[in-house]
Amino acid sequence: MSTVPRLSTSDLEPSRIAWRKSSYSDNQGQGDCIEIAEAYAATHGVIAIRDSKNPAGRPLVVPVDAWHAFAAAAAAGEFGTV
């Protein structure tokens, strides 16, 4: 059985990761947006998520499968409309 390398706090330093957010997000900084980073998807099996209004904050890290399930459910309208 293979093991996934652990991420250190410095690995998750927001300035060291390439972040992206939805093209639907407004660029005025007033939207309720998240940004995601897939830098560790292949090596660690996780997606990092952060609040675009707090880019220096600590990101939430979730398994890739959980992120894909969430994104698919959101796209299917399972959470209603905003």
Protein Blocks (a to p, Z undefined) as FASTA:
>chain_A
ZZdddddfklmmmklpccdddfkbcckopaccddddfklmmmnopacdddfklmmbccdd
ddfklmmmmmmmmmnopnopZZ
